[in-house]
Amino acid sequence: ATLDRASDLGIAFQLTNIARDIIDDAHAGRMYLPLDWLRQEGLERIDPDDPEHRKRLYRLALRLLDRADPHYESAHAGIAALPWRSAWAVAAAGRVYRDIGRKLRQGGPDAWQGRISTTKGRKMFLLALALKDVVVSRARRNSYGPLRDSLYQRPV
């Protein structure tokens, strides 16, 4: 069960990375978006410099971030099963990556004008919140968080 929660965190990280890097990847000739999603937005190809494309790509980025959220929630529930230091590191990494998604959400298509990242000061704040997460997880050890039925299931 803990490995499944760790896998959820990895999936959440990847979805967030893909959303954050859509424009940079397109400039480098890479694209990790589902083709059917592109077509739903009326795109057959990506022009990262076209403002209209960026608006449509931003909607796809939001879809990716929405898909990442349940994975972050599931992973967060798994920190209770980890040793203190590991739990703190995992909780901090989850908060930092999720914050990148928050910045993309808030910035809209213009967020891609520069590299979407988190400041050192913000990371310190998130590190403190992650410590609180670990403390709270110890109090709720018997509750293992949201069900994973709708998330990726590894082969048995």
Contacts in CASP RR format, 6 or more apart in sequence:
PFRMAT RR
TARGET T0000
AUTHOR 0000-0000-0000
METHOD contacts of the structure
MODEL  1
ATLDRASDLGIAFQLTNIARDIIDDAHAGRMYLPLDWLRQEGLERIDPDD
PEHRKRLYRLALRLLDRADPHYESAHAGIAALPWRSAWAVAAAGRVYRDI
GRKLRQGGPDAWQGRISTTKGRKMFLLALALKDVVVSRARRNSYGPLRDS
LYQRPV
1 78 0 8 1.000
1 81 0 8 1.000
1 144 0 8 1.000
2 78 0 8 1.000
2 81 0 8 1.000
2 82 0 8 1.000
4 74 0 8 1.000
4 148 0 8 1.000
4 151 0 8 1.000
4 154 0 8 1.000
5 74 0 8 1.000
5 75 0 8 1.000
5 77 0 8 1.000
5 78 0 8 1.000
5 81 0 8 1.000
5 148 0 8 1.000
6 75 0 8 1.000
6 78 0 8 1.000
6 90 0 8 1.000
7 152 0 8 1.000
7 154 0 8 1.000
8 71 0 8 1.000
8 72 0 8 1.000
8 74 0 8 1.000
8 75 0 8 1.000
8 148 0 8 1.000
8 151 0 8 1.000
8 152 0 8 1.000
9 71 0 8 1.000
9 72 0 8 1.000
9 75 0 8 1.000
9 90 0 8 1.000
9 93 0 8 1.000
9 94 0 8 1.000
10 71 0 8 1.000
10 75 0 8 1.000
11 68 0 8 1.000
11 71 0 8 1.000
11 151 0 8 1.000
11 152 0 8 1.000
12 68 0 8 1.000
12 69 0 8 1.000
12 71 0 8 1.000
12 72 0 8 1.000
12 75 0 8 1.000
12 94 0 8 1.000
12 97 0 8 1.000
12 98 0 8 1.000
13 93 0 8 1.000
13 94 0 8 1.000
13 97 0 8 1.000
15 64 0 8 1.000
15 65 0 8 1.000
15 67 0 8 1.000
15 68 0 8 1.000
15 71 0 8 1.000
16 64 0 8 1.000
16 65 0 8 1.000
16 68 0 8 1.000
16 97 0 8 1.000
16 98 0 8 1.000
16 100 0 8 1.000
16 101 0 8 1.000
18 25 0 8 1.000
18 32 0 8 1.000
18 33 0 8 1.000
18 64 0 8 1.000
19 60 0 8 1.000
19 61 0 8 1.000
19 62 0 8 1.000
19 64 0 8 1.000
19 65 0 8 1.000
19 68 0 8 1.000
19 101 0 8 1.000
19 104 0 8 1.000
20 61 0 8 1.000
20 100 0 8 1.000
20 101 0 8 1.000
20 104 0 8 1.000
20 116 0 8 1.000
22 33 0 8 1.000
22 46 0 8 1.000
22 48 0 8 1.000
22 57 0 8 1.000
22 60 0 8 1.000
22 61 0 8 1.000
22 112 0 8 1.000
23 48 0 8 1.000
23 54 0 8 1.000
23 57 0 8 1.000
23 112 0 8 1.000
24 112 0 8 1.000
25 31 0 8 1.000
25 32 0 8 1.000
26 46 0 8 1.000
26 47 0 8 1.000
26 48 0 8 1.000
26 57 0 8 1.000
27 48 0 8 1.000
31 46 0 8 1.000
33 57 0 8 1.000
33 60 0 8 1.000
33 64 0 8 1.000
37 60 0 8 1.000
37 63 0 8 1.000
38 44 0 8 1.000
38 46 0 8 1.000
38 60 0 8 1.000
41 56 0 8 1.000
41 57 0 8 1.000
41 59 0 8 1.000
41 60 0 8 1.000
42 56 0 8 1.000
43 53 0 8 1.000
43 56 0 8 1.000
43 57 0 8 1.000
46 53 0 8 1.000
46 57 0 8 1.000
47 53 0 8 1.000
48 54 0 8 1.000
48 57 0 8 1.000
51 109 0 8 1.000
54 109 0 8 1.000
54 112 0 8 1.000
55 109 0 8 1.000
57 109 0 8 1.000
58 108 0 8 1.000
58 109 0 8 1.000
61 104 0 8 1.000
62 105 0 8 1.000
65 101 0 8 1.000
65 104 0 8 1.000
65 105 0 8 1.000
68 98 0 8 1.000
68 101 0 8 1.000
70 146 0 8 1.000
70 150 0 8 1.000
70 151 0 8 1.000
71 151 0 8 1.000
72 94 0 8 1.000
72 97 0 8 1.000
72 98 0 8 1.000
73 145 0 8 1.000
73 146 0 8 1.000
74 145 0 8 1.000
74 146 0 8 1.000
74 148 0 8 1.000
74 151 0 8 1.000
75 90 0 8 1.000
75 94 0 8 1.000
76 91 0 8 1.000
76 94 0 8 1.000
76 133 0 8 1.000
77 143 0 8 1.000
77 144 0 8 1.000
77 145 0 8 1.000
77 146 0 8 1.000
78 137 0 8 1.000
78 144 0 8 1.000
78 145 0 8 1.000
79 87 0 8 1.000
79 90 0 8 1.000
79 91 0 8 1.000
79 133 0 8 1.000
79 134 0 8 1.000
79 137 0 8 1.000
80 87 0 8 1.000
80 137 0 8 1.000
80 138 0 8 1.000
80 140 0 8 1.000
80 141 0 8 1.000
80 144 0 8 1.000
82 90 0 8 1.000
84 134 0 8 1.000
87 134 0 8 1.000
87 137 0 8 1.000
88 130 0 8 1.000
88 131 0 8 1.000
88 134 0 8 1.000
91 130 0 8 1.000
91 131 0 8 1.000
91 133 0 8 1.000
91 134 0 8 1.000
91 137 0 8 1.000
92 123 0 8 1.000
92 126 0 8 1.000
92 127 0 8 1.000
92 130 0 8 1.000
94 130 0 8 1.000
95 126 0 8 1.000
95 127 0 8 1.000
95 129 0 8 1.000
95 130 0 8 1.000
95 133 0 8 1.000
96 118 0 8 1.000
96 123 0 8 1.000
96 126 0 8 1.000
99 118 0 8 1.000
99 122 0 8 1.000
99 126 0 8 1.000
100 116 0 8 1.000
100 117 0 8 1.000
100 118 0 8 1.000
101 116 0 8 1.000
103 111 0 8 1.000
103 116 0 8 1.000
103 117 0 8 1.000
103 118 0 8 1.000
104 111 0 8 1.000
104 116 0 8 1.000
118 126 0 8 1.000
END
